[in-house]
Amino acid sequence: MKILVVDDEHDIQVLFEQRFRKEIKAGTVTFVFAFSGEEALEYLNKWEHEAVLILSDINMPGMSGLQLLENVKKKYLKPPPVVMMVTAYGDAENHRIAKELGADDFLTKPVDFAILKEKLKLSRG
């Protein structure tokens, strides 16, 4: 499973690589990182059907995660990647907007990796 992680915080890459070390080594999951919404769209334009799941922060400078979500759901229809949004705790308005734009699931920051692995069906093994 290829996952595109979109977050303007660069240290998120190290965190994901540490938390998913076993799954990466086993080849069950591959991560690609984009540090802006614009960079994520560039990746998707180049490798349209590579990312099965997009995990995107909502609050980013430039193109927000909500704008990225809207672009993805309009443009990538066959089949659309699953988009999981990462929201700050108590960010009800962005959560509502993301749901209306077609977000498939949500995680709260800071990311609980046990919950994420459960959602990805990677908790056993």
C-alpha positions as semicolon CSV with decimal commas, in nm:
position;residue;x (nm);y (nm);z (nm)
1;M;0,000;0,000;0,000
2;K;0,145;0,335;-0,104
3;I;0,060;0,627;0,124
4;L;0,116;0,991;0,034
5;V;0,166;1,192;0,354
6;V;0,112;1,567;0,311
7;D;0,229;1,793;0,594
8;D;0,432;2,113;0,605
9;E;0,626;1,987;0,910
10;H;0,935;1,805;0,777
11;D;0,993;1,606;1,098
12;I;0,675;1,409;1,023
13;Q;0,876;1,201;0,772
14;V;1,117;1,072;1,036
15;L;0,828;1,003;1,272
16;F;0,637;0,794;1,016
17;E;0,952;0,607;0,910
18;Q;1,025;0,519;1,274
19;R;0,668;0,417;1,362
20;F;0,625;0,205;1,048
21;R;0,980;0,064;1,033
22;K;0,861;-0,298;1,049
23;E;0,591;-0,251;0,783
24;I;0,827;-0,062;0,551
25;K;1,092;-0,333;0,587
26;A;0,831;-0,604;0,516
27;G;0,712;-0,413;0,209
28;T;0,350;-0,393;0,328
29;V;0,353;-0,013;0,318
30;T;0,547;0,251;0,126
31;F;0,544;0,619;0,212
32;V;0,589;0,921;-0,013
33;F;0,607;1,263;0,152
34;A;0,494;1,600;0,020
35;F;0,547;1,912;0,228
36;S;0,273;2,123;0,069
37;G;-0,058;2,079;-0,109
38;E;0,104;2,198;-0,430
39;E;0,382;1,938;-0,400
40;A;0,119;1,667;-0,339
41;L;-0,069;1,762;-0,657
42;E;0,257;1,757;-0,856
43;Y;0,320;1,405;-0,730
44;L;-0,036;1,293;-0,810
45;N;-0,016;1,443;-1,160
46;K;0,300;1,246;-1,226
47;W;0,202;0,919;-1,054
48;E;-0,178;0,930;-1,069
49;H;-0,261;0,576;-0,958
50;E;0,033;0,515;-0,728
51;A;-0,107;0,653;-0,403
52;V;-0,381;0,437;-0,256
53;L;-0,420;0,660;0,048
54;I;-0,352;1,029;0,101
55;L;-0,298;1,135;0,462
56;S;-0,312;1,516;0,469
57;D;-0,280;1,781;0,733
58;I;-0,552;2,046;0,701
59;N;-0,361;2,355;0,814
60;M;-0,069;2,425;0,581
61;P;0,063;2,748;0,426
62;G;-0,024;2,796;0,060
63;M;-0,270;2,531;-0,052
64;S;-0,451;2,398;0,255
65;G;-0,538;2,034;0,306
66;L;-0,901;2,125;0,236
67;Q;-0,807;2,272;-0,104
68;L;-0,597;1,963;-0,178
69;L;-0,890;1,739;-0,081
70;E;-1,124;1,930;-0,310
71;N;-0,878;1,901;-0,602
72;V;-0,823;1,529;-0,545
73;K;-1,192;1,444;-0,520
74;K;-1,273;1,640;-0,839
75;K;-0,982;1,528;-1,055
76;Y;-0,889;1,173;-0,955
77;L;-1,211;0,982;-1,009
78;K;-1,106;0,641;-1,135
79;P;-1,066;0,516;-0,867
80;P;-1,019;0,808;-0,630
81;P;-0,756;0,760;-0,362
82;V;-0,881;0,738;-0,006
83;V;-0,818;1,071;0,167
84;M;-0,770;1,077;0,544
85;M;-0,747;1,426;0,695
86;V;-0,543;1,518;1,001
87;T;-0,711;1,782;1,217
88;A;-0,613;1,965;1,531
89;Y;-0,808;1,855;1,837
90;G;-1,137;2,044;1,857
91;D;-1,120;2,173;1,500
92;A;-1,491;2,109;1,437
93;E;-1,539;2,358;1,152
94;N;-1,256;2,219;0,937
95;H;-1,376;1,865;1,018
96;R;-1,726;1,954;0,892
97;I;-1,592;2,118;0,573
98;A;-1,360;1,823;0,503
99;K;-1,649;1,580;0,542
100;E;-1,857;1,786;0,295
101;L;-1,567;1,785;0,047
102;G;-1,549;1,404;0,059
103;A;-1,286;1,317;0,320
104;D;-1,297;0,943;0,385
105;D;-1,165;0,946;0,741
106;F;-1,005;1,164;1,008
107;L;-0,718;1,154;1,256
108;T;-0,649;1,402;1,533
109;K;-0,307;1,560;1,593
110;P;-0,086;1,445;1,745
111;V;-0,133;1,129;1,537
112;D;-0,194;0,816;1,743
113;F;-0,002;0,561;1,535
114;A;-0,178;0,264;1,698
115;I;-0,512;0,403;1,577
116;L;-0,368;0,476;1,232
117;K;-0,232;0,122;1,200
118;E;-0,570;-0,017;1,308
119;K;-0,745;0,195;1,043
120;L;-0,494;0,067;0,785
121;K;-0,542;-0,291;0,908
122;L;-0,172;-0,314;0,997
123;S;-0,210;-0,370;1,371
124;R;-0,128;-0,742;1,357
125;G;0,180;-0,899;1,212
